Every structure is written in C-alpha cells, then in structure tokens.
Amino acid sequence: MRQQISSAVDLIIQQTRLKDGSRKVTAITEVVGMEGEVVVLTDIFKFEQTGVGQDGKIIGELKPTGIRPIFGPRLEAAGFKLGAEIFMPAGGLNLGQRR
C-alpha cells in the first residue's frame, strides 16, 4: 500500500494555522519514493518566520531548501519550465539533508 501511495503522490503541501490565527503554507515536500518500507520525503520549501508585526501578525516567507525536485523533467514535459534559481536559497547552496 505504501508503495502505491508513494508512486502516486509527487508533493505534499502543508498548511498550518500559526499562533496569530493566520494560515500559511509552511512546507512543500517531495515524495521521493521508498527505501525498504519507509516513504522518503524531501523538503523543497520551508516557511521561515522572520518576526512579528506590531499588529501581532507573523511575518515570514516560504524559502527554498536548495534541493531541486526529482520530478522536474516531468514538469518540463508538461510545459512548466522552472529555472534552477527558484530552488536556490538567497545565500547560495544549502546542502539540506533528505529525510
């Protein structure tokens, strides 16, 4: 069953209700496949909180982890051409770990 699910799902988009009551996308994670009985996931984008505004609203943004998704060629075949820069953190390459 896990094998079927992992082969059918490319991305998991996680939306979270934050402490200020707002909802934000906090992670975009690729389902890479299986290693034995374990589904392998890789974070492509993660929400980074940078502060809290005077009105109490959480300030932050979704930032790339530096890892390009494996399904990129399938996106391009479907007509979606994403440049490599979209997956690069502002400070350069982050050798994020797969989990």
Backbone torsions as a table, in degrees:
resi	resn	phi	psi	omega
1	MET	NA	-44.9	178.8
2	ARG	-59.1	-41.1	179.9
3	GLN	-60.6	-44.0	179.4
4	GLN	-62.7	-45.1	-179.5
5	ILE	-64.8	-46.5	-177.3
6	SER	-65.5	-27.6	178.4
7	SER	-84.1	-16.7	-178.6
8	ALA	-94.5	-20.3	-175.5
9	VAL	-110.6	127.2	177.5
10	ASP	-94.5	-42.6	-174.0
11	LEU	-132.2	150.3	169.4
12	ILE	-120.2	123.5	177.0
13	ILE	-104.8	118.0	-178.1
14	GLN	-102.9	125.2	175.5
15	GLN	-113.5	135.1	-175.2
16	THR	-127.7	143.5	171.0
17	ARG	-85.7	121.1	-177.2
18	LEU	-85.5	172.1	-176.4
19	LYS	-58.9	-26.2	179.6
20	ASP	-84.3	1.4	179.0
21	GLY	92.7	-10.3	179.6
22	SER	-77.9	159.4	175.1
23	ARG	-112.4	132.6	178.8
24	LYS	-138.3	150.4	170.7
25	VAL	-70.9	121.9	-175.5
26	THR	-109.2	-11.9	177.2
27	ALA	-161.7	143.1	168.7
28	ILE	-123.3	115.9	-171.3
29	THR	-122.9	134.2	177.3
30	GLU	-89.4	137.0	171.4
31	VAL	-89.6	106.7	-172.1
32	VAL	-79.5	-38.2	-177.6
33	GLY	152.6	-148.6	-177.6
34	MET	-121.9	144.6	167.7
35	GLU	-125.8	99.4	-173.8
36	GLY	68.1	-121.0	179.4
37	GLU	-99.7	7.1	-175.0
38	VAL	-104.9	130.7	174.0
39	VAL	-78.7	126.5	-177.5
40	VAL	-94.8	125.8	-179.5
41	LEU	-118.9	145.8	177.2
42	THR	-133.6	123.6	176.1
43	ASP	-72.5	127.7	178.0
44	ILE	-100.7	-39.7	176.0
45	PHE	-134.7	142.3	177.6
46	LYS	-133.9	143.4	176.7
47	PHE	-75.3	133.9	177.3
48	GLU	-122.1	116.0	177.9
49	GLN	-77.2	130.6	-179.5
50	THR	-110.0	-9.4	179.2
51	GLY	168.1	-171.0	176.4
52	VAL	-132.1	129.1	-179.2
53	GLY	-71.7	169.6	179.1
54	GLN	-61.4	-26.4	178.5
55	ASP	-84.9	2.7	179.2
56	GLY	87.1	-0.3	179.8
57	LYS	-78.2	138.9	179.4
58	ILE	-72.9	134.1	178.8
59	ILE	-109.6	136.0	178.4
60	GLY	173.6	-177.2	-179.9
61	GLU	-152.3	160.6	175.8
62	LEU	-80.9	122.2	-176.1
63	LYS	-119.4	145.1	177.9
64	PRO	-70.3	148.4	178.4
65	THR	-89.9	-11.7	-178.2
66	GLY	98.1	0.7	-179.9
67	ILE	-105.4	125.3	177.5
68	ARG	-85.2	139.7	-178.5
69	PRO	-69.7	149.7	179.9
70	ILE	-70.1	-30.6	-176.0
71	PHE	-82.7	11.5	178.2
72	GLY	-51.0	-46.9	179.0
73	PRO	-60.0	-33.4	176.9
74	ARG	-68.6	-36.0	175.5
75	LEU	-62.2	-46.1	-179.8
76	GLU	-62.5	-39.7	178.2
77	ALA	-63.2	-27.5	179.0
78	ALA	-88.2	1.4	176.4
79	GLY	98.9	5.6	178.8
80	PHE	-101.3	106.7	-179.2
81	LYS	-104.5	105.8	178.6
82	LEU	-103.7	126.1	178.2
83	GLY	-69.7	154.6	-179.1
84	ALA	-60.7	-27.3	-176.4
85	GLU	-63.8	-25.3	179.3
86	ILE	-64.8	-25.3	-177.9
87	PHE	-97.4	-0.8	-177.3
88	MET	-97.2	131.7	174.9
89	PRO	-64.5	154.5	-177.6
90	ALA	-58.6	-33.9	-177.7
91	GLY	-85.8	5.8	-177.8
92	GLY	111.4	-166.4	-175.7
93	LEU	-70.5	130.8	173.3
94	ASN	-113.0	116.7	-178.5
95	LEU	-82.7	66.2	-179.8
96	GLY	-59.2	149.7	-177.7
97	GLN	-91.0	142.9	172.5
98	ARG	-79.5	146.7	175.9
99	ARG	-126.3	NA	NA
